[in-house]
Structures are given as C-alpha cells and as structure tokens.
Amino acid sequence: MQASLPPLLFSLLDVGMTTVVILIAGGFLTGMFMFVRMASDDSDRYKNLKEMVETIFGTPAHLRPSTDSSSTGTGDKDKDKPNVAELSPFSEPCPACSETITERDLTCPSCGLRLL
C-alpha cells in the first residue's frame, strides 16, 4: 500500500494543477471576450473604455476631424477634399512623374496620381 501512495499523490497533484491552469486560462479568455464586447458596443455605457481603446489602437479623439458639418456648411460630398484655403502654399515635384504640383492639385495633372 505504501508503494501506491506516491503515484496517487502525484496524479492528484497533476489533476489539481491542470484544473487551476484551465480555470485561469478560461478566466483570461472570458475577460478578453468581455473586453472586446464592451469596446465594440454602440451604446454610451462604456464610453470611457471605447475612448481608451480608440486612442491606443486608432486615431485619438483630439486628432479626429470633427463630425459637426453644420458649422462649416459643407456636406459629406467634400469630406475627402482638403480645404484649399487652409493649406499652406507649396510647389514640389510629383513623386511619380516629377511634374510640378501645387496645393490646389488633388491629382497630378500629368500622370493622374492621387495626391494626399
């Protein structure tokens, strides 16, 4: 009987430690799942969490363009176009064809490359 006690003790220890590890891993998975659900929720319940996630993984709120289109008077049609009056004047060669471009050009007049 004394010879069978140590293997039984080790097998109980193995089962106990495996259970603890599986419970910890399940807790981490559940926590990550709940974090993703809260970060992708459309309601305002988790607004602070969403702002933190957006700041870490995306563009921070203070750098995002404002969504208030009534103050500028422009609609969604001009969303992709930069305001020419706000750009500082410049003249430089096109990266594709070396034609001179200015701040007024959205595409290169020579090769049609879309400029940022």
PyMOL commands that set and color helices and strands:
alter all, ss='L'
color gray80, all
select helices_A, chain A and resi 5-39+47-57+76-78
alter helices_A, ss='H'
color red, helices_A
select strands_A, chain A and resi 91-93+100-102
alter strands_A, ss='S'
color yellow, strands_A
deselect
rebuild
show_as cartoon
